[in-house]
């Protein structure tokens, strides 16, 4: 089936037709870029059956609000629950008008897909924790909106690229976090360079000028072995930078965040 151009008139019609649930789906994909069917169901379809949720998503695909990634991208999938969704052209123009969009959305590779869905999973778990009143998620900003630009060595513009920026509220505290999702694919030297960049950004004072507080950098790792490896890397940072960093196994990430950035 051919993909026709989405005219301004058609865009207005689509905007008027959006349900609150569909608007929330677009808001999530604008925030995290990619999400599985199951992740979207956990966020926005808890009051209806999975079949009804899939019908709504199928309708959104037909209206070019969202798209399903090719099956080959995600490998073997378990029925429709294995679909991965991204913003399509019309949805992007409605939810993210500040960004220019090409006619066809970008394609993704397996490493990017796995990493992005990991960030989405953290967002979903935080939303579920908020429902249980474990914490309040005041803000969750994904890439590239969470990136930070500052004057680096020699005055050259340098960009720090966290995976997400998070603000949570706990009794008496507002915690700020930079999230680094580590999948044990980077060498210790690469991790050390990223830590050096965080330290230089901290020393620049740029973030503190914005909010008075430098976020805690939380590394989320797949297992205890990788946690030990990252603790060794972080331990080689100057002592003054040690309080900047924290490490947690991904499965315990929400609990670690709920403990507070001061811990």
Helices and strands as residue ranges (DSSP letters): H 8-17, H 20-32, E 34-36, H 37-44, H 50-62, E 66-68, H 71-74, G 79-82, E 84-87, H 89-95, H 110-131, E 136-142, E 148-151, G 153-155, E 157-160, E 164-170, E 173-181, H 188-204, H 206-211, E 216-221, H 224-235, G 239-244, E 245-249, G 250-252, H 253-259
